[in-house]
Amino acid sequence: MADERMVMDAGPLILLAKIDASPILTDLPFRYVAPPEVIRELAAGPDFGHPPVEAPWLEACELRESLPAYARMTLDNGEAAAIQLALEQNIRYSQCIILVMLELYNFNA
C-alpha cells in the first residue's frame, strides 16, 4: 500500500463507477481516504440519486473538529468534510488529480 494519501469526495467516485472505471484507482500509488460523510453518501446511493458505490479500498477517517459553519452553508456535507479532512491531516492530494486523469483519458459519462 502506498504512503501518500488522497482524500476523496463522492462525486469523482460516482462518476468513475458510472463509467466502470473505478479499477483505475487501484493502479495508482495512493491510499484513498474519505470522511464518514462521503462513505455514507456512497453507500446511500439511491437516496442521493445514484447507484450505490462500492469502494472497499476507501479508508474512512474521522474529522478532529466539526465543520465550520461557512463550509456547511456553501458546500454539501461530503465536500465540506473532504476539504476539512485534507486540511486537518495535511493531505496534499485530492480527487482533482482523478478529474484531470479522466480528462486525459477522454472518459465521458
Secondary structure, DSSP 8 states (H G I E B T S, - for coil): --S-EEE--HHHHHHHHHTT-THHHHTSS-EEEE-HHHHHHHHTGGGGTS-----TTEEE---SS---HHHHHHS-HHHHHHHHHHHHTT--EETHHHHHHHHHTT---
